[in-house]
Amino acid sequence: MSDNKTLRAPQDSSRIAMGEDYEVAYWTDRFGVSRERLQQAVDAVGNGADAVEEYLKR
């Protein structure tokens, strides 16, 4: 059975690349938020995944 090439995780799991649709899809699913909410978090604290996760927990 081959890998599903449509399911892609981030290249660098410590950073969120808002310019890559597959990464946005991964992070919105992981955090359970909309693209807009994810963008707000990135704008507020930068693109570090840990910082974004902490921000979203507030």
For each residue, the residues with C-beta under 8 A, 3 or more apart:
1:
2:
3:
4: 7
5: 8
6:
7: 4
8: 5 22 23 26
9: 13 26
10: 13 15 16 17 20 23 26 27
11: 17 23
12: 15 17
13: 9 10 49
14: 48 49 50
15: 10 12 47 48 49
16: 10 23 24 27 38 42 47 48 49 52
17: 10 11 12 20 23 24 47
18: 23 24 38 39 42 47
19:
20: 10 17 23 24
21: 24 25
22: 8 25 26
23: 8 10 11 16 17 18 20 26 27
24: 16 17 18 20 21 27 28 35 38
25: 21 22 28 29
26: 8 9 10 22 23 29 30
27: 10 16 23 24 30 31 38 49 52
28: 24 25 31 32 33 34 35 38
29: 25 26 32
30: 26 27
31: 27 28 38 52 53 56
32: 28 29
33: 28 37 38 41 56
34: 28 37 38
35: 24 28 38 39
36: 39 40
37: 33 34 40 41 56
38: 16 18 24 27 28 31 33 34 35 41 42 52
39: 18 35 36 42 43
40: 36 37 43 44
41: 33 37 38 44 45 52 55 56
42: 16 18 38 39 45 46 47 52
43: 39 40
44: 40 41 55
45: 41 42 48 51 52 54 55
46: 42 51 52
47: 15 16 17 18 42 52
48: 14 15 16 45 51 52
49: 13 14 15 16 27 52 53
50: 14 53 54
51: 45 46 48 54 55
52: 16 27 31 38 41 42 45 46 47 48 49 55 56
53: 31 49 50 56 57
54: 45 50 51 57 58
55: 41 44 45 51 52 58
56: 31 33 37 41 52 53
57: 53 54
58: 54 55
